[in-house]
Amino acid sequence: MGKMKRLEWQSPKNCIAGIGCVEVAEPGTGVVLVRASGNKRRRVEMTREEWGGFISAVKNGEYDQIVAE
């Protein structure tokens, strides 16, 4: 059995010490993994199409009503 590839998680440039940020990794299997930096055990798996749809919705302001104050 081969070794598992180590995931390279990305977080926003404005993320301070990995607290309260969304992190994303692409393991090369056609999916995108998303997790909260404060809870690294839980993650959501999305297809690349689902991820693209989510990013488009964010850019279009469809989630603007859910903004931390």
GITA-V551573 format. One line per field, one symbol per residue. ss: DSSP state (H for helix, E for strand, L for the rest). psi: psi as a letter, one per 40 degrees, with the letter a starting at -180 (. if undefined). burial: b if it has 24 or more other C-alpha atoms within 12 Angstrom, else e. A space follows every 10 residues. Layout:
BEGIN
ss->???
psi->???
burial->???
END
This chain:
BEGIN
ss->LLLLLLLLLE ELLLLLLLLL LEEEELLLLL EEEEEELLEE EEEEEEEHHH HHHHHHHHHL LLLLLLLLL
psi->hiihhhhghi iidehhffhf ihiiiheeee ihhhihdege dhihhiiddd ddddddddde eeedeghi.
burial->eeeeeeeeee eeeeeeeeee ebbbbbeeee ebbbbbeeee eeeeeeeeee eeeeeeeeee eeeeeeeee
END
